[in-house]
């Protein structure tokens, strides 16, 4: 899928709609402006996916506490929600926000625990009500990532490796107190290792 411009649209690919796995997929040069939802929501089994040169500008605020807005998500928490080999690069995500009385979800880029070998490069994620980057996936690496104006600019679980610079600017307390530049959560058994290189 390449050279797509979307205006006031929903999701370009939503695994809950197609109810099947995905492999060997390439999304390139995708622009979604004044978006109603995030752009890409994958769930397993999925593997060998490249997403590059993308812009996601969301203006609609989520008011349903049962929904989890995300610009790009490796989603799902069942035993079949697994996958490997993902490259997300050269993109911008802005405005995934919730407003209701429960936890205010809204992530620019989000990955769940069933996925591995995820690479993030040259992405800016801003003004999301939870995290710019909410990463739970194994074997996840990144470089040249910028997060600004999110509640937690980087929300990191279970160990990630950043082999190039990451930048955090002005985390926002609009979603509540306790905003953080980098929130390290880690595994309950203290086995997580986080590496940062500049």
MOGIZI-V412556 format. One record per pair of residues at least 24 apart in sequence whose C-alpha atoms are under 6 Angstrom apart, sorted by sequence separation. I is the first residue (numbers start at 1). J is the second residue. If there is no record, write none. Layout:
BEGIN
i=I j=J
i=I j=J
END
This chain:
BEGIN
i=21 j=45
i=22 j=46
i=23 j=47
i=24 j=48
i=25 j=49
i=26 j=50
i=27 j=51
i=28 j=52
i=29 j=53
i=30 j=54
i=31 j=55
i=32 j=56
i=33 j=57
i=34 j=58
i=35 j=59
i=36 j=60
i=106 j=130
i=107 j=131
i=108 j=132
i=109 j=133
i=110 j=134
i=111 j=135
i=112 j=136
i=113 j=137
i=126 j=150
i=2 j=27
i=7 j=32
i=21 j=46
i=23 j=48
i=24 j=49
i=28 j=53
i=29 j=54
i=34 j=59
i=105 j=130
i=107 j=132
i=108 j=133
i=110 j=135
i=111 j=136
i=112 j=137
i=1 j=27
i=2 j=28
i=3 j=29
i=4 j=30
i=5 j=31
i=6 j=32
i=7 j=33
i=8 j=34
i=9 j=35
i=10 j=36
i=11 j=37
i=111 j=137
i=2 j=29
i=3 j=30
i=5 j=32
i=7 j=34
i=8 j=35
i=9 j=36
i=10 j=37
i=11 j=38
i=12 j=39
i=13 j=40
i=14 j=41
i=15 j=42
i=69 j=96
i=152 j=179
i=8 j=36
i=11 j=39
i=12 j=40
i=15 j=43
i=151 j=179
i=152 j=180
i=153 j=181
i=154 j=182
i=155 j=183
i=156 j=184
i=157 j=185
i=158 j=186
i=152 j=181
i=157 j=186
i=158 j=187
i=41 j=72
i=43 j=74
i=84 j=115
i=89 j=120
i=92 j=123
i=94 j=125
i=97 j=128
i=38 j=70
i=39 j=71
i=40 j=72
i=41 j=73
i=42 j=74
i=43 j=75
i=82 j=114
i=83 j=115
i=84 j=116
i=85 j=117
i=86 j=118
i=87 j=119
i=88 j=120
i=89 j=121
i=90 j=122
i=91 j=123
i=92 j=124
i=93 j=125
i=94 j=126
i=95 j=127
i=96 j=128
i=97 j=129
i=38 j=71
i=42 j=75
i=43 j=76
i=81 j=114
i=82 j=115
i=84 j=117
i=85 j=118
i=89 j=122
i=90 j=123
i=92 j=125
i=94 j=127
i=95 j=128
i=159 j=192
i=161 j=194
i=162 j=195
i=164 j=197
i=165 j=198
i=158 j=192
i=159 j=193
i=160 j=194
i=161 j=195
i=162 j=196
i=163 j=197
i=164 j=198
i=63 j=98
i=159 j=194
i=44 j=80
i=45 j=81
i=47 j=83
i=50 j=86
i=52 j=88
i=55 j=91
i=61 j=97
i=62 j=98
i=63 j=99
i=70 j=106
i=73 j=109
i=44 j=81
i=45 j=82
i=46 j=83
i=47 j=84
i=48 j=85
i=49 j=86
i=50 j=87
i=51 j=88
i=52 j=89
i=53 j=90
i=54 j=91
i=55 j=92
i=56 j=93
i=57 j=94
i=58 j=95
i=61 j=98
i=63 j=100
i=65 j=102
i=68 j=105
i=69 j=106
i=70 j=107
i=71 j=108
i=72 j=109
i=73 j=110
i=74 j=111
i=75 j=112
i=43 j=81
i=44 j=82
i=45 j=83
i=47 j=85
i=48 j=86
i=50 j=88
i=52 j=90
i=53 j=91
i=70 j=108
i=71 j=109
i=73 j=111
i=74 j=112
i=44 j=83
i=129 j=175
END
